Amino acid sequence: MIRLSGIRKTFGTNTVLNGVDLTVAEGRVTALIGPSGGGKSTLLRCVNLLEVPEAGRLELGALSVDFAPGRRLARGEILAVRRSTGMVFQNFQLFPHRSVVGNVMEGLVTVLKWPAEKARARAEELLGLVGMTEKANAYPATLSGGQQQRVAIARAIAASPKLLLCDEPTSALDPELAMEVVEVLSKLAEGGMTMLMATHDLRLAGRISHHVAFLQGGDIVEQGPPEILLRTPADPRTARFVRTLTGGETGFPESVA
């Protein structure tokens, strides 16, 4: 479904991604874990071209984009990739002046040029999926963080993307509100949505992912099924990170095991 080959990204003299290779299978969920600054969010942003790598190759279904120093991407390439991906941000990024249903409709109407009636029907369908039907006419400022993130998820999947990118989707939420978002993402995973997510939440990674990759210093240090990587990581750097997030024990959080 998606293949990243040799993805390299720098900011000034700081190398954030050092030739990353990663494959995400269709209908599967891959979780990126690792310390802050390890490259997780930058890798997601490279996938939907919010950041453009200096080297490497992106394959997304039938789409293929080559990166090279100094190469300027064609507008058509960028649009094709972005139409194939949906993005859920850490801090929701809803339009404050749009209602809940208006937020979900926005991209369908302004980018894809759907008629308003068709876009509203799609938005109402997705608000039902994420449990936000009763808040369709509310505005973001009146919603809890968990509710805002559920609306953001509905907006991200409105155009039926091939790949859903989630950048720390629960990190801005307290545990109770985070569980609302975990339930929605679990439902999408069970329905076969292909996802690539960056997260510090090992409960989320362990519950819904099929594959976990540990990034540190711009490199994938270790990757594998969550039941192996989160229980018995082979690399000491992965083990230290997992212990840090699980109170000193290597292994699945109890609620996931």
C-alpha positions in Angstrom: 0.0 0.0 0.0 2.7 2.5 1.0 6.4 2.1 0.7 9.0 4.6 1.9 12.5 4.1 0.6 15.6 6.0 1.8 13.6 9.0 3.1 16.0 11.7 4.3 15.0 15.0 5.7 17.1 17.7 7.3 16.5 21.1 8.8 19.6 23.2 8.5 22.4 21.0 9.9 20.0 18.8 11.8 19.3 15.4 10.2 15.8 14.4 11.3 15.3 11.4 9.0 18.4 9.4 8.0 17.3 7.3 5.0 14.2 5.7 6.5 12.7 2.6 4.9 9.2 1.5 5.9 6.3 -0.5 4.3 2.7 -0.2 5.5 0.5 -3.0 4.2 -3.0 -2.2 2.9 -5.7 -2.6 5.6 -3.1 -2.6 8.4 -2.1 -0.2 11.1 1.5 0.7 11.7 2.5 2.6 14.8 5.6 4.8 15.1 6.9 5.0 18.6 10.0 6.7 20.0 11.3 9.7 21.9 10.3 13.2 21.0 12.6 14.5 18.3 13.1 11.0 16.9 11.5 11.8 13.6 8.0 10.4 13.9 6.0 13.5 13.1 8.4 14.6 10.4 8.0 11.2 8.7 4.2 11.6 8.7 4.5 15.0 7.2 6.8 13.7 4.5 4.2 11.1 3.5 1.6 13.8 2.8 4.2 16.3 1.5 3.7 18.9 4.2 7.5 18.4 4.3 9.4 17.5 1.2 12.4 15.0 1.7 15.8 15.7 0.2 16.2 12.1 -0.9 14.2 8.9 -1.2 11.1 7.6 -2.8 7.4 7.5 -1.8 5.1 4.9 -3.3 1.4 5.2 -2.4 -0.7 2.7 -4.2 -0.1 3.5 -7.9 1.4 6.9 -7.1 5.2 7.2 -7.0 7.2 10.3 -6.1 11.0 10.5 -6.3 12.8 13.0 -4.2 16.2 14.5 -5.1 18.2 17.5 -4.0 16.9 20.6 -5.7 14.0 18.8 -7.5 10.8 20.8 -7.4 7.7 18.7 -7.1 4.9 19.3 -9.7 1.7 20.6 -8.2 -0.1 17.6 -9.7 2.2 15.2 -7.7 1.5 17.0 -4.5 -2.3 17.1 -5.0 -2.4 13.5 -5.9 -0.6 12.4 -2.8 -2.7 14.7 -0.5 -6.0 13.4 -2.0 -4.9 9.9 -1.2 -4.1 10.7 2.5 -6.0 12.1 5.5 -4.3 13.7 8.4 -5.3 13.8 12.1 -3.3 16.4 14.0 -2.3 16.4 17.7 -4.2 19.6 18.4 -7.3 18.9 16.3 -6.9 22.0 14.0 -10.6 22.4 13.4 -11.9 25.6 11.9 -13.3 27.6 14.8 -15.8 29.5 12.7 -17.3 26.4 11.2 -19.8 24.1 12.9 -19.0 20.5 13.4 -20.8 19.4 10.2 -19.2 22.4 8.4 -15.7 21.2 9.4 -16.3 17.8 8.0 -17.9 19.2 4.8 -15.2 21.8 4.2 -12.7 19.8 2.1 -15.4 18.0 0.2 -16.9 21.3 -1.0 -13.9 23.6 -1.4 -11.3 21.1 -2.7 -13.3 18.3 -4.3 -16.1 20.6 -5.4 -18.9 18.3 -4.1 -22.4 19.8 -4.1 -23.3 21.0 -0.6 -26.2 18.5 -0.2 -23.9 15.5 -1.1 -21.2 16.8 1.2 -23.6 17.2 4.1 -24.9 13.7 3.7 -21.4 12.3 3.8 -20.5 14.5 6.8 -23.6 13.3 8.7 -22.8 9.7 7.9 -19.3 10.1 9.4 -20.5 12.0 12.4 -22.7 9.0 13.2 -19.6 6.8 12.8 -17.6 8.8 15.4 -20.6 9.3 17.7 -21.0 13.0 17.1 -24.4 13.3 15.4 -26.0 15.2 18.3 -23.2 17.9 18.0 -23.5 18.4 14.3 -24.5 22.1 14.6 -22.2 22.9 17.6 -18.9 24.8 17.2 -15.5 23.6 18.2 -15.1 25.9 21.2 -18.1 24.2 22.9 -16.6 20.7 22.6 -14.3 18.7 24.8 -10.9 17.7 23.4 -12.1 14.2 22.8 -15.1 15.4 20.9 -12.9 17.7 18.8 -10.6 14.9 17.9 -13.5 12.7 16.9 -14.7 15.5 14.6 -11.1 15.8 13.2 -11.0 12.1 12.4 -14.4 12.3 10.6 -13.0 15.3 8.6 -9.8 13.3 7.8 -11.6 10.3 6.3 -14.4 12.3 4.6 -12.9 11.9 1.1 -12.2 8.2 1.7 -8.3 8.4 1.7 -6.2 5.4 1.0 -4.1 6.1 4.1 -5.0 7.8 7.4 -2.1 9.6 9.1 -2.4 10.2 12.8 0.1 12.5 14.6 -0.1 11.8 18.4 -3.9 11.7 18.2 -4.4 11.2 22.0 -1.5 13.1 23.5 -3.4 16.3 24.1 -6.2 14.5 26.0 -6.6 13.2 29.5 -7.0 9.4 29.8 -10.8 9.4 29.8 -11.1 11.6 26.7 -8.3 9.7 25.0 -10.3 6.5 25.3 -13.1 8.1 23.2 -10.5 8.6 20.4 -9.0 5.1 20.9 -12.5 3.6 20.4 -13.0 5.5 17.2 -9.6 4.5 15.8 -10.2 0.9 16.8 -13.5 0.9 14.9 -11.7 2.2 11.8 -8.9 -0.4 12.2 -11.5 -3.2 12.4 -13.1 -1.8 9.3 -9.8 -2.2 7.4 -8.6 1.4 7.3 -4.9 1.7 6.5 -3.2 3.8 9.1 0.2 5.2 10.0 0.3 6.8 13.4 2.9 8.5 15.6 2.2 7.9 19.3 3.6 7.8 22.8 0.5 5.9 23.9 1.5 2.3 24.1 -2.1 1.3 24.9 -3.2 2.7 21.6 -0.3 1.1 19.7 -0.8 -2.2 21.4 -4.5 -2.3 20.9 -5.0 -1.4 17.3 -1.6 -1.7 15.5 -0.4 -4.7 13.5 3.1 -3.4 13.2 5.2 -1.1 15.4 8.4 0.7 14.4 10.7 2.4 17.0 12.4 5.6 15.7 15.3 7.3 17.4 17.7 9.8 16.0 16.1 9.7 12.6 16.5 5.9 12.2 14.2 2.9 12.6 16.0 1.0 15.3 13.6 -1.9 15.5 10.3 -3.0 14.1 7.9 -5.9 14.4 4.5 -7.1 15.6 3.4 -5.2 18.8 3.1 -8.4 20.9 6.8 -8.9 20.3 8.3 -5.4 20.1 6.4 -4.2 23.2 6.9 -7.3 25.2 10.4 -8.5 24.3 12.2 -5.8 22.3 15.6 -7.0 21.0 17.3 -3.6 21.0 18.2 -2.1 24.4 17.2 1.4 23.2 13.7 0.1 22.5 13.6 -1.7 25.8 14.6 1.5 27.7 11.9 3.5 25.9 9.1 1.0 26.6 10.2 0.8 30.3 10.0 4.5 30.5 6.4 4.5 29.4 5.3 1.5 31.3 6.6 2.4 34.8 9.8 0.5 34.6 8.5 -2.8 33.1 9.0 -4.0 29.6 5.8 -5.4 28.1 2.3 -4.6 27.1 0.4 -2.3 29.4 -2.0 -4.5 31.4 -5.1 -3.2 29.7 -3.8 -4.2 26.3 -2.4 -7.7 27.1 
